[in-house]
């Protein structure tokens, strides 16, 4: 069976980069708690952290959610700090009779301690996204092998901020990110993703849509987006990333454009491959559901770190319930990003997994 360039698309979640040395969300929380207890520069935020974490768990408990089911992760934490930091600028402020007195004491004057804590976490996030041994992420080169076998550009949608996919780019394997070059003179341009008048004249090997931003993105004084080669040049609180559950659909480019492209390609694709995605993002899930529920045959292949085949079946059941789709549309494959991308004959396997349409000649 042959395939078109839009038949197969990829969605990368945080789990895809774990083997590249990028910690997962749960691990980041563990690291934060370790820093708070062991490092002097983090000690001023320890009680504030405990208060915020307890409040998040308390809020979930009021809804009947307890223990490990509480959605507490690094994004929830940073998003909560951001909302608290807004203080009087928050639209709900006029409806708040009084802040919790203990929290006010921990937050310090004008909630400066909240602001400083959030910046400290973002600085650590930036460090996590830049592992010392970048060769650990060489398994992403499996995408280059896959592209050469399929012989058409790949469309990769990533929820990650790291540079693992960009690093596989070379003179023989062009990764299109929307920038002609690094630097403030080369602004992000949506037309680089379109093969039309005004777009590039040659096809890249891979189109990379970073749905939540990147650690090497900055904006100039006119809010134009550009990328830098050295992430040291990006201050932690100026990284152009959507970091927080309630900010996943930013009404500005490139985020709005990428969200539109993801929805568009989900409807065009016949096989959606997710690697390391936890299905915890409601905006993404809704677009997946809309695409899978259309009349055309369409399937989703989930690469998951299951320990056993039974766990894979349980994972499939969870996804079917979360997306509200038919069981035969969901397949879970036991493995990691590394084992999946480095397997032999991956292209043939994916093509074989594409559901046939009624008008298919094969």
N, C-alpha and C positions, 0 to 999 in steps of 0.2 A: 504493500500500500504506500502510495506517495503522500506527501504532506506539503501544505503551504506554509509560508513564513509566519502566518498568524494562527496556525493550528495549535501550537504549543507555546504557552507562556509560563514564566516562573515567578513565584512570589517567595522572597527570602525573609525569614523572621530572625530574631536574635539568636536562636539555636544554631543557625547556619554558620555563625562565626565563632562558636565556642572553641572548636578545635584549632582556630587560628589565634587563640590566646585572648579572645575578647570575652570577659565574664558575662554570664547570663544575668537577667534581672534579679533573680533570687540570690545569686552569688554576690551581686553588687550590694544588696542590703546587708549581707553577712560581713562584707568588707567595711561598710560604713560603721557598723556596730563595733567592729574590731578597732577601727581608727578612733572612734569616740572613747573607747576604754583604754587605749594604749598610747595615744599621741597627744602631747600637750596642746598643740594648735587646734585640736578638735574638742578638747575638754569643755570649753565654754558653751558648746552646743549640746552636750550630753543630756541635760535635763529637759531642754526644749524638744529634743528628738523623742525622748520617752513620753513627754506630754502629747505630742502630735500623733505618735504611733498609737498611744492608748485611745485618743479621741477617734481615730479612724476605726479602730476595732470596736469601740463603743457604738459608733454610728452604724456599723455593719450589724452589731448585735441587736439593735433596735429593729432591724429588718429580718431578724431570724437567721443571720449568717454568722457562724462562729469558727474559731480555730483556723485550720489551714484553708478554709473556704473564704476567708476574708481577703478581698482583693488588695493586699498591701504589697507593693513592690516599689522599685526605685522611681518609677514614673508617677505613681500615686503620691509618694512622698514629696517629690519636687513640685508637682502640680498643686498640692495642698499648701506648700510653703509659698508658692507664687500667689495663690488666692489670698492667703493671710497677709502677705506683704503689701497687697494693694490697699489694705486698711480703709481709710476714708474714701478712697477712689473707687471702691467696689460698689456696684449698683445696689447690693443688698445692705450696705452699711446703715442707711436710714431706718431699716427695720430691725436692727440689732440694738436692743436696749442697753446692753453692756457686755463688754468682753469678759471672759472668764478671768477673774482677778489673778490667779496663779499664772495663766498664760501671759497676761500683760506684763507681769514681773519678769518672766523669762524672755519675752520678746524685746525688752529694753525700749528706750525712747524712740518713738516713731517706727517701732518694729525693726530697728536696725539689726538686731541679732537674727531675726528671721531672714532678712536680706543677705546677711553675711553667710549664714548657714547654707542657703541655697547656692550662693556663688562658690562656696567651698566644695559642695557636691559636684557642681558643674566642672570645676577644675579637675576633680578626681575622675569624672566621666571622660574628660578629654585625655587624661593619662591612660585610662583603661582602653580607649579606642586606638591607642598607639603602642602596641606591644613591641618589646625590644627585638624579638626574633620574628620578623615579618615572613620568613620562609615557612613558618608553621602554617601559613594560609595558602601554600602553593597548590593545595588540592583544588582551589578554585580554577586552576588551569584546565581542569576537566571541562569547563565551559568552552574553552578554545577548541579542544578536541571534538566536543559535541558539535560546535558550530561548523567545523570543517567537514564533518560527516553529513550534517544536514544540508550544508551548502546554501544557507540563507542566514540573515541576521537573527540573533536571538533577542528576545524582549524580556528583560529582567526587571521586575519591580521589587524594590528592596525597602524594608522598614528600618534598616540599620543605618547608623551614622558613620561606621568605620569605612576604611578605604580598601578593603580586601578585594573587591571586584576591580576597582580602578588599577590596582597593582599588577594585574595580569595583562594590562594593555602594553602594546609594543608597536613597532613599525609595521609588523605583519598582522597585528590583531588590534584594530581600533575600537576603543570603548567610547561610545558617544555619551557625554554627560551634559551637553547643552552649552559647553564652553569651548571656544576655538582654541584658547590657550589659557594659562594661568595669568593672574594679575588684574588690576583694576581697569585696564583698558579693554578687557574682554568680558563683557557682561553676558549673563545667561540669556540664551536666545531659543525660544520654543521652536523656531523654524528649523533648527538643526535636527529635530526629531521628525520632520516632515520631508518626504521626497516630493517636493513641489517647487514651483518657482520661488526663489529666495532661499531654499534649503540647499544642503550640500549636494554636489553633483555625483559623488560616489557613495555607495552604501558602506556604513561601518560594519564591523563584525558583530557588535553587540550594542544594543540601546539600553542604557541604565537609567531607570526612573527612581530616584531616591525620594520616596513619598514623604519622609519625615525629616529631610535635610541631611546635612553632612558636616563633620567637624572641620572641614577645610573651606567652608563657605563663609563669606563676609558680605556686608553691604556698605556702600559708600554713603556719603552725606545725602545723596539724592535717592537712597534706598535701592540703587541698582545692585544686583547680586553678581558677585564674581567669586572665583575660587583661587586659593593660594596653594603653592607647592609645599611650603613649610607650615605646619599647623601651629608652630610656636608663635606665628604672627597673628593668631586669632585669640583674642582675650576670651576667657572662659564664659563670661556673661554676654559676649557678643557673637557666640557661635549661632549660626542660623539653623537651628534645629527645632522641630516641634517635639518638645519633651514634656509629656503629660497627657493623660487620657482625654481630657476635655478640649484639647487643641489639635486633634488629629485632622480636622478638616478646616484648614486655614483658607480664608477667602482672599487669597493673594497668590500670585505666581512666585515660584514654580509649583507650589503645592496644589493650587486649584487645577492647573493644567495636568499635573501628574494624576490627580484623582480622576479627572475626566478620562485620561488615557487608560488608566487601569480599568475603569468601567467599560470603556469602548473595547479594549482588547479581551476582557473577560467574555463579552458577548460575541466576539469574533472567534475566540479559541474553541477548540473541541476537547483539549486536554489542558487542565490547569495543574501545574506541579508546584506544591508548596514544600519548602525545606526549612525546618526549624521554626515554623509558625505555630503559635499556641492557640489561635482562634479566640484571643481575648479582646480583639479590637472590633467593636460593633460596627464601625463604619466600613471596614474591610469585609466583615462577614455579610453585611447587607448586600454589598455589591456582588459577592460570590453567590449568595442565595438567588438574587435576581437573574444572574446569568445561568445558573444551573437549573432553574425552574422554567426556562424558556423551552419552546417546543423542540428545538434542535437537540439532537443527542450530544451530551456534553458531560465530561467526567472530571473528577479531581483526584489527583494522586498525591498522597501525603507521605512525605519521608519523615519518620518519627523515631525517636530514641526509645523504642519499646524493648523490653528485655525478652519477651516471649511472643509467640504467635497469638496467644490468648490476649495479651495486652494490646496487640495490634487490633484485634477484633473489638476490644473494649473501646479503644480510641476511635475506631470507625463508627461505633454506635454513638459515642459522644458527639462526633462531628455531624452525623446525620441528624441528631436531635437539635444541635446548636443552629444548623443551617436550615433545617426543615426540608430536607431533600430526600430523594429515594435512596435506599440502601445500595442499589446497584450502580449508583453514580459515584460512590466513595470507595477508594482503595487506599489502605494504609500499608506502607512498606517499611519493614523493620530495617533500621540503619541510621547512619549519620550523614551529614553533608559530605564528609570526606569519603566514606565508603560508597555513597551513591554516585558522586561525580567522578570517582576514579574507577568505576566498574567498566569492564569491557563491553563493547557493543551496546552502549547506552542509547545511541541514536535509534538502532533497530528496535530496542525494547520500548522506547517511547512512541515510536511510529506505530508499533503493534498495539499500543494501548489507546490509540485514537479511535473513538467510536465512529462507525461508518454512518454516513447520511444516506437517505433514500435514493439520492441521485448519484451516489458514489459508483464509479465504474469498476471498483475492485471488490 
